[in-house]
Amino acid sequence: MLNNLTGWHVLIILAVLVALAVVVLLIVLVALRLGRGSSRAGQPAPGTDPVAALQALAGLRDQGLLSETEYQAKRQELLGRI
């Protein structure tokens, strides 16, 4: 079967493989970018109101995005700013 491949067939197969590699790379990059965004979810921007940050932090905990341990650690840090 492979003996019947012409130069054009080989080029088409290579082009398809390259296109698939690009698609996989893009999917990995998007997944990594989304992962970074979620890791920053519990960290309010510097200079924000600590009370608003505490409320946002509680909301993240209530949504299940932060564990109780993560919530308590960040809460203590924010209370130290008040």
Secondary structure, 3 states (H helix, E strand, C coil): CHHHCCHHHHHHHHHHHHHHHHHHHHHHHHHHHHHHHHHCCCCCCCCCCHHHHHHHHHHHHHCCCCCHHHHHHHHHHHHHHC
